[in-house]
Amino acid sequence: MTSLPQPTQTQQSMAESIDDRLITVIDRLTESLNVCYEAEGYDPKGDYRKGYPYATGHAQSAMANSIQELDSIVRLLRGDY
C-alpha cells in the first residue's frame, strides 16, 4: 500500500493559519447574527446595542470584514499574494 506524502512544515503552518482565519470569520458572522436576533427595535432612551440601527451596522461591518478575509484566503491559496 502506498502512503500519502506528509505535508511540509510550511504547508502545515499555512493550513493552521487558514483554519484559524476561517474560524475567526465564522465567529464574527455568528456574533453578528446573534446581535440581529436580539434586536428589539429602536428606543432612543434604551440600550443602543439592542436596536435595529446597531444590528444593521454590526451586520454590515461583519459581512464586509468577512468578504475581505475570505478574499485574502482565496488569493493566498491561489498564490496571488
Buried (B, 14 or more C-beta within 10 A) or exposed (E): EEEEEEEEEEEEEBEEEEEEBEEEBEEBBEEBBEBBEEBEEEEEEEEEEBBEEBBEEBBEEBEEBBEEBEEEBEEBEEEEE
